[in-house]
């Protein structure tokens, strides 16, 4: 599995324009979970404050 660290801007852009869902945008800190990454889904998570570094600690792009 490939994992690439993303900036919040890139995370939101890739999440929005990922039509075939071959890539997963993952977030550390989502729902106060600072131990595991959580997959983001555009339809559910498009209104997140991606630049809030306290709530969303880290973004990664995963190819599975």
C-alpha positions as CSV (number, residue, x, y, z in Angstrom):
1,X,0.0,0.0,0.0
2,X,1.3,3.5,-0.9
3,X,0.9,6.3,1.6
4,X,1.7,10.0,0.8
5,X,1.4,12.9,3.3
6,X,-0.9,15.7,2.0
7,X,-1.4,19.3,2.8
8,X,-5.0,20.1,3.8
9,X,-5.6,21.9,0.4
10,X,-4.4,18.9,-1.6
11,X,-6.5,16.5,0.6
12,X,-9.7,18.5,-0.1
13,X,-8.9,18.8,-3.8
14,X,-8.1,15.1,-4.3
15,X,-11.1,14.1,-2.2
16,X,-13.4,16.2,-4.4
17,X,-12.1,15.1,-7.8
18,X,-11.6,11.3,-7.2
19,X,-14.3,9.9,-9.4
20,X,-13.3,6.3,-9.4
21,X,-12.4,6.1,-5.7
22,X,-9.1,4.4,-6.5
23,X,-7.4,6.7,-4.0
24,X,-8.3,7.2,-0.4
25,X,-7.9,10.4,1.5
26,X,-7.3,9.5,5.1
27,X,-7.3,11.8,8.2
28,X,-5.6,11.4,11.5
29,X,-7.6,13.1,14.3
30,X,-11.0,12.8,12.7
31,X,-13.6,12.3,15.5
32,X,-10.9,12.8,18.1
33,X,-9.2,9.6,17.0
34,X,-5.5,10.4,17.2
35,X,-4.3,6.8,16.9
36,X,-5.8,5.6,13.6
37,X,-6.5,7.2,10.2
38,X,-10.1,7.5,9.1
39,X,-11.2,7.5,5.5
40,X,-12.9,10.7,4.3
41,X,-15.8,10.6,1.8
42,X,-16.6,13.7,-0.2
43,X,-20.4,13.5,0.2
44,X,-20.1,13.3,4.0
45,X,-16.9,15.4,4.7
46,X,-16.9,18.2,2.2
47,X,-17.8,20.8,4.9
48,X,-14.9,19.9,7.2
49,X,-12.5,22.7,8.2
50,X,-9.5,21.1,6.5
51,X,-7.1,23.7,7.8
52,X,-8.0,23.2,11.5
53,X,-4.7,21.6,12.6
54,X,-6.0,20.9,16.1
55,X,-8.9,18.8,15.0
56,X,-7.4,17.2,11.9
57,X,-3.8,16.5,12.6
58,X,-2.6,14.9,9.4
59,X,-3.8,13.9,6.0
60,X,-2.5,11.1,3.8
61,X,-3.3,9.7,0.4
62,X,-3.5,5.9,0.2
63,X,-3.6,3.8,-2.9
64,X,-5.1,0.4,-2.3
